[in-house]
Amino acid sequence: MVASTKELRRSRDKRIVAGICGGLSEFFGISVFWFRLALVILLIPGGLPGLVPYAILWIVIPKER
């Protein structure tokens, strides 16, 4: 039996800016809508609570091959 391993990658198909939300949705198997909604909610109180984690993930998560 071969175990399938998921890799966290930035999505090419479900991307608007960098593919972070799309990559997270593919990795966790949750609709991309929920990750984008969470990002928008984090951007409301001045931007930094949403921009900082997004920028860090943009740097850390590699592109999809």
Secondary structure, DSSP 8 states (H G I E B T S, - for coil): ---------B-SSS-SSSSHHHHHHHHHT--HHHHHHHHHHHHTTTSHHHHHHHHHHHHHS-B--
